[in-house]
Amino acid sequence: MTERVRRWLVAWGPILPLLLAEGTIWVGFGALLPILPIYFTTHGVDLPTLGIVVAGWPAARLIGEPVFGWVADRASRKTLMMTGLILAAVFAVAPLFVVGPLAFIGVRVLAGVSASIYDPAARGYLVDANPPERQGETFGLYGAAQMGGLMIGPALGGLAAAATNEPTVVFWVAGIALVVSAILVGARVPDLERGVHTAAEAARELDAAVRPPSILNLLLVAAIAFNVGSFFASGSYEVVWSLYLTSLGAGMAAIGLTFFTFALPILVLGPVTGRFIDRQGGFLALVIGMAGVAVCGLLYPLVPEVWWMVVLGLVEGTAFAFASPALYLLVARASPPGRSSTAQGLFGAAGTVGTIVASLAAGVLAETDLRLPFIAAGIGTGVALMLGLMLGRRALYDAMQPRPASLPEPATEPAAVAVHEA
């Protein structure tokens, strides 16, 4: 083992099992993603109703994430993560047994509740298990793990479908992936001692001195605005992506390739951009990345050829590789001490607002023209970016500057003033 690998394992070993679990989750998600809209529409769901079915998952998260984020700051995060994953596995395969528009809506709602149990606990764990000067790289690795799973998932689902001659086997692939993730978390992820930043206690105390004292603060409000926009794009694409590519003549292999090319730059660049953000600051990466996502949304319907969609997906994935770790860094800096999962729950719930609005709008717009949801996604992401910047560009810039591991005293004043105590 080289010295460089040994140092990497020492630094990241404590969260490596959680990253592996996250990648496994996204293997299942990736296996399902290309087929879900097609499966639903071939079982009696029209396009406007498809928007409602897709919105069921984020609608549940809108309510669940703040609640379970609050719980995760007061209970065992490990237990919450395992519970959410096991429930998610059950509801991943449920569409095979309960069929029809109303049944699909109910299953998606329950799957969303399961995700809202898991996600705030997992992201809060990552914030508290690493020192503040490594938050960007932490979430760069987190995004890379997700995209690694997303790249493998469609291929694995396709192989399983080809081997069994049964496309619906991908539901079982997703369910098994979630069970494996729960086993990984249960066996290898230790619970953190409440209130202790395990990676660097001195850095934690310093960081606490410059983090906002209240959960309701300018930085978190801005992060919420940004997240609404980023999920506005994903909500639109979840409804129409596979259907639009099918209308251009793409088969499942080509559709899977578009997911691969989107995920590839996030897998490769996510840890690199995260490390860059930790050392140089994340403000420009956030702005440039979100602007790139918005521009791609506007360009997709202007290049109606399958292979151009593949290439443009590579560009959008690169933009997201910059925006995602910067956005998670902002949430970490906006989290009051001891409230990491609560902040992550509110942040995640905000993203679901964008997903709900986008998926409902996409279902209606797609009935007129399958290209319209892409245009709406680009506009929505751009508006959210501008709104977040209007809330406090200077405060955002200051908050996202590099943090030293230790200083004799805080070098700056808190970057955001609380609106009021929670």
N, C-alpha and C positions, 0 to 999 in steps of 0.2 A: 504494500500500500504506500503510495507516494505521500510525502509530507503535506502536500497541498490538499489531497483527498482527506487525510487524517484531520487536518484543521477544519475542513468543511464539515465533516461528520461531527466533530466536537461542537461546532457552532450551531448546527442545525439538527443534530440528532434528536433532541427532545421533542421537536415538532414533526420530524420526518414521518412517523406513523400516521399523523393526522393528514399530512399532505398526500400520503399514499392512499388513505381512505377517501380523500377528496377526489383524487384521480379516478378511483374505482367507481365512485358515485357517478362521475361524468361519463364513464364508459357506458353505463346503463342509460344515462340521459341521451348520449350521442346515438346509441342504438335505436332509441325510440323516436328521436326528433324528426328524421326524414319521413317516417311512416304515419305519425299521429294524424296530421290533417287529412291524409288520404284515407286512413282507416275510419276516421269519424265521418267523412263525407260519403263513404260507401256504405255506411250503416245508418242512413236516414237523416244526416245532419246537413242542412243547407248552409250557405255561406254566412248570412247574418247570425244564425244560431251557432255556427262554428266560432264566431267571435265571442259569444257568451260562454261556450264550453272552455275556450282558451282562457277567458277572463276569470273562470272559477278558481283556478289555482292562485293567481295573484290576489284575488279578492280575499281569499282565506288568509293569505300572508299579510295583507293589509291590517287585519285585526290581530292575527296571531303573533307576528314578529315583535311588536312593542310589548305585548303581554309576556311572551316567553323570554324576551331579552331581559325584562325586569326580573323574572324568575331566575334566569341564569346568573345574575349577579348576586343571588342569595341562596342558591342551591348547587348541587353537583352538576357541573357542566358535562362531565362524562356521562352521567345517567341520562341527561336530556338528549345528548347526541345519539346515544344508543337507542333510546326510545323513538326518537324521530326517524332514524334510519329503518328500524324494524317496521314501523307503521308505513313508511314510504314504500317499502318492499311489497307490503300487502296491497296497497292501492295502485302500485305499478302494474300488477297483473289483473286487477279487478275488471278493467274494460273487456277482458275476454269472457267474463261471466255475467256481467250486467250490461246489457246493450240497449242503446236508444238515447235520444237527446237528453232527456231528464236524468237518466242513469249516468251518462257521461259527465254531465254538469256536477252531479253529486260526488262522483269519484274524484273529479279534478279538485273540488273544494276540499275533500278529505286529504288528498295528496298535498295540497297547499298547506293545510294545518300541520301535517307531518314535517314538511320542509321548514315551517316557521318554528318548530320545536328544535330542530337541529341547527339551522344556520346562525342565529345570533350567538348561541353558545359556542359554536366552532370559531367564528370570527372574533368574538371577545376573548376566547382562549389564546388565539394567535397574537392579539394585541398585548395581553398580559404575560405571555411566555417569552417575549423578546424585548430587548432594550429599545428605547425610543430612537436611537440612531440607526436601527436596522429595520424600521417599520416598512419602508419602501421596498426593500429587498424581500422582506417576509411576504408581503402581498404580491410581489412579482413572482415568487415561487408558488404561492397559492394559485394565482392565475395560470401559471405554467402547468401546474398539476391538473387543473380543470381542463385546460385545452389539450393536454396529453390524452386525457380520457375521452374528450370529444373527438379527437382524431382517430382513436382506436375503436370507439363505439360503433360508428356506422359500418366500418369494415368488419368488425366482429359480428354485428347483427346481420350483415349481408352474407357472411360465410355461414352463419347458423341457418339463415333462411334458405340458402342454396343447398345446404347439406340435408335439410329436412323437407325441402320443397313446401315450406309453410311460412309465409311472411310474418305471421303473428308470433312466431317464436321469439321475436325481439322483445316482446313484453316479458317473457321469462328471463331473457338476458338481463334486462333492466332490474328485475326483481332479485335475481341471484347476485348481481353486482352490489345492490344495496345491502343484502344480508352479509356479504363478504366485508363490506365497509364497516358494518356494525361490529363484526367480529374483530377487525383490526383495531377499532377504537376501544373495545372492551378489553382486549388483550394487551395493547401496547401504549395507550395514551393515559398517563397518570393524571389524576385530579390535581389542580393547583391549589396551594394553600390560599384561602380567601384573603385578598388584600395584599398579597405579596407578589412582586414582579420578579419571578424566579431568575431571569437571566442577568440582571444587574440591579441590585437594590439601590446602590448610590445613584445610578442614573435614573432610576424610578423616582426617587425622592426629588431630584432636581427637576425632572420632567413634570412632576405633579405641581411644582411651584409655578409653572408657566402655562398649565392647562386650565381651561375655564372652570370655575367652581360650580356652575350649574349646568344641568343637561340641556337647558334651553339657552343657546348662545348663538352668536352671529355665524361662527364657523360651521356649526352643525346645520343651521338653517341654509347656508350656502351649499353645503354638501348635499343636503336633501334636494335642493333645486337641481343641481347637476345630475343627481341620480335619477330623478324623474325623467330627465331628457335621455339619459343613456338607456333606460329601460323602455322608453317610448319606442325606440328603434327595435329592440328585441321583441316587444309585444306585437308590433306590426309584422315583423318578419316571421314570427312563429305561425301566424295565420296564413300568410300568402306565399312564403318563400317556395315551398315544394310545389304548390299549385301553379305559381308563375313559371317556374322552370319547366314544369310538365307542359305548360301551354306553349313553351318554346321548343318542345320536342325532346327535352332531357329525360333520360331514364334514371333509375335509382342510383346507378353507378355515378353518373354525372352530378346528381344532387348531392350524393355523399362526398364527392370531390370538392364541392363548394364549401362544405363544412370543414374539410381537411385544410383547404388553403386559407380559410379564415383563422383556424386554430393554430396553424404552423408558426406564424410570426409571434403569437402570444407565447407559445411554448418556448421558442428560441430566444426571443427578446425580453420576455417578461422579467426574468431575474436580472438581466443586464440593465434594463431601464430602471428597475427598482433600486439597484445598487447606485446607478447614476443619480437618481432622485435623492437618495440618502446623502450623497456627497455634494451635490450641486443645487439641490432644491427642486421642488416638484411643480411650481406654479406654471411654468411655460409648458411642461410636459402635459399637464392637465388641459390647458387651453388649446394647444395644438392638436392633441389627441381627440378631444371632443369635437373640434372644428372639422377634423378629418372624417369622423364618423358621420357628421351632418352632411358634408359634401358628398360622400359616397351614397347616402340615401337618395340624394337628388340625382345622382348620375346613373343609378341602377336602371331606371326605366328608359334612359336615353341610349343604352347600349344593349338592345334586345337580342343578343346572341349568347348562347350558353357559355362559350369559352371566354367571352369578355366578362361575363358575370363571375367566372372562376378567378380571373386576374384581379378584378375589382375587389373581390372578397379578400384577396391577399393584401391589398392596400388598406382596406378597412381593418383587417386584423392587426396590421402594423400600427395604425392609429390607436386602436384599442389597447395595444401593448404599452403605449405611453400613458394613456388616460387612466387605466384601471388601477395600477399601483399608486399613482398620484392621488386618485380619489380616495382610496383606502387610507393613505397616509393622512389626508385631510381629516377623515373621520377619527383616526387615532388621536390626532392633535386636538380634536374638538371634544374628546371624551373626558369628562371629569374623572378624577381618581376614584376607582372602585365602581365605575358605571360603564365600563367598556361594552358589555353585552347589551345594556339598555340603549346606549347610543347606536350600536350596530342594529338593534331591533327597529329603532325609529328610522334609521337610514335605509334599512331593507324595506320597511313598509312604504317609504316614499317611492322607492323604485317600483313597488307594485302598483302604486297609483298610475305611474306612467304606463305600465304594462296593461292595466285594466282599460284605461282610456284608449290606448292604442289598439288593443285587440278588438274592442267593441267597434271603434271607428273603422278599423281595417276590414272587418266583416261587412260593414255597410258599403264602404268605398269600393271594395273588391267586386261587389255585385255590379257596379257600374263599369269599372275598369281595374284590372289587376295591377296596373301600374300606379294607381293613385295612393295606395298605402305607403309605397316607398317615398313618394314626394312628401306625404304627411309626416313620415318619420324624420326625414331630413330637416323639415321646418321645425318640428317639435324639439329635436335635439339642439338646433341652433338657438331657438328661443330660450331654452333652459340654460344654455351656456351664458347668454347675455344677461339673463336674470340673476344667475349666481354671481357674475362679476359685478353687477350693479349693487349687490348687497354689501360689498366691501372688498374691493380689489386689493387695497393696501394691506388690510388685515389678513387676507388670504395669502398674499405674497410673504408677509412676515412669518406667518404660522408654518409655512411649508419650507422654510429655510432649514439647512442641515442642523442637527442637534449633536453637540459633542457628548461623549460618554460621561464625562464628569467635569465640573467646574467648581471653584470654591463658592460661587454664588450665582444665582440666575443672571444671565447676560441681558435678558430682555424682559419687558413687562408682559403680562398676559396678552396674547394676540387678539382675544375677543372678550367683550364685556357681556356678562350674562344679562339676558332679557329680564328674567326674574327667577327666583329659586324654585326648583321643581317641588 
